[in-house]
Amino acid sequence: MAEIDSQIAALHNQNPRTFLAAVLLELSCRLLSTLEIYFILLVIMPGQVSVSQCVLIYAFTTLFANMLFFMPLQLGGREGGFLMSTEGLSMTAQAGIFVALIVRVRELVWTAIGLLLIKFDKHEKTEISQ
């Protein structure tokens, strides 16, 4: 922890603009993830969910997933976090499971797209070298 702290402090001291850009980028990604949860819940529970509830859901789910860091791909950990956090906010268990599945499917789709792009990039490099 001390080494990570010193590295963060060194980045801040060497280039404050890069540090600020990294922090703002991380914050914006977390806010977008919160909005993703919000829009998913709006589909199944219109008018019954607020952005602040979605911030809490995302925060608890992230905390729970980080506690289970040893599980590959946080398999089941984040889904359990979604389930517990939605039930803790007096939402249905089905809402938590639905959000968890939609988020996981989105991740799988983007992972597949990334792998296909890597495959096509390698294929193009092979053709160019021949």
N, C-alpha and C positions, 0 to 999 in steps of 0.2 A: 504494500500500500504506500509506503514511504517513497519507493522508487517511482511509482506512477504519479504521486503527488509532485515529486520534484520535476518529472518530465512535463507535466501540465504547467507548472510554474515557469519552467524554462521556455516553453512555447509562448506563454503570456509575456515574458520578459523580452524574448527575441523578436517576436512579431505580434503585437497586440491586435492588429487588424485580422490576421489569420485566425487567431484565437477567437475573436469575436465572431468572425464569419462561421467558424466551426460550431460555436455554441448556438448561434442563431439558426443554422441549418438543422442541427439536432432538435432544437425547439420546434421549428416549423414541421419537421417530420413527425414529431409526437403529436402536434396539433392536427395534422392531416390524418393520422391514425385515429385520433379521437373523433374527428368528423366522419371518418369511415364507419365507425361504430354507431354514431348518431344517425347517419342516413340508413344504415341497415335496420336499426331499431325503429326508425320512422315508418319503414315499410310494414313491419308486423305490429307496431303499436303506435299508430298515428296520434299525435298530440299528447302522448302519455310520457314522453321522455324529454329531458332537458340536456343541454350541452354539459352542464356541470355534473350531471349524473354520469355522462359518458366519460368525462375526465376521471371521475372516481373509478369507473369500471376499468378504464385503461391503466390507471395507476396501480390498482390492486392486482390486475392480471399480470402486469409487468413485474411487480414485486414478487408475486407467486412464481412466475416463470424463472426469475433470477434466483430464487431460493432453490429451484430444481435444476440448476445449471448442469448437473452431471447427466441428465437425461438427454439422449440424442434427439436433436431437433425439438427439444422441449415437448416431446410426444406425450400428449395427454395433460401436461402441466398447465399450459395456457388454456386449454379447454376447461379444465377444472377451475382455473382462476376466473374465467368468464362465467361459469355456472355459479360459483360462490358469490361473486360480486353482484351479479344480477339478482340473485335471491336475497342478498343482503340489502339491496335497494328496493325490496318488495316488488320485484318483477318476477315473471314466471321463469321456471327452469328451462322451458322450451325456448324462451327468448335468448338465454345465455348459450344454449347449445346451438341455436340457429346462427347467432353471431359468430361463434367459434368456428363453425363449419364453413361459413361464407369466407371468413378471414383466411382460414387454412386453404380453401380452394383457390382463392386469389393468389396466395403465396405460391402454390403449386403451379398455377398457370404461368406466373412470371418467371418461376424457376425453369419451367420447360421452354419458355421463349428464350431465356438467357442461354440455356444449353444448346438450343437450335442455332442461335447466333454464333456461338463458339464453334459449333460443328461446321457451319457454312464458312466461317472465317478460316478455319484450318483447311477446308476443301479448296478455297480460293488461293491460299498460300501454296498449296501443293501444286495446283495448276500453273501458277506463275513460275515456280521453280523448275518445272519440267520444260 
